[in-house]
């Protein structure tokens, strides 16, 4: 909640507008209804309808599924100036559960109403949390760079990259162990453009092509931007050298080191070899499809 009666006034005006007359005559129900709204996510939705705003240099962490981007986002969220509201597919896309669509968006999709809605939601979320900067980590944003830049031209983009072989192994394991993921295309993970042609009976091959599609889409978008526009982070560096890697990311985001680096171990959990748990045939498929791209994966 924002401190100070004048700062609280916009929310009170919204509550008065939205509270039905029948609730005002029933104080107990009205108090319960208002209690639900006394939370940044709900408040940001209400306030963004009535009061515009735009977050200051919002930070977006992108990367393929299982790339280690959530680990980086969690570390950034420790900064006292950062309000972390990650994933939230329902905020980005009201139609986020549609299993038939690609997750690719370009700048042509942006409308004035959509831009105002997202800027307002993120601005108010950070402000209500008492923070100066907004942070979101979402895999689908990896194939939506032009869309995001059109709405948030001053944003900070951080791309987390990981050995594609390890990514594919983890995605395959997640899908095999989760019936809900098995029921939707691509296991419910980020669907790059043309994903329909990638679908097949061989889950390992399908996931390899999915990872390649995400990487290729991101690269095509990134290649037209200045080299310094996106901060590239190797997941392996983050786990091997978390302090120096995070320090570089904080500098790119124009955030002070503050106390974020204190208490951070010299090394995070070691990764398991990507071949573990896979059959020789699956290992051969991954090597055949991915290793030609690995030489140029880390920019």
Order of alpha helices (4+ residues) and beta strands (2+ residues): alpha-alpha-alpha-alpha-beta-alpha-beta-alpha-alpha-beta-alpha-beta-alpha-alpha-alpha-beta-alpha-alpha-alpha
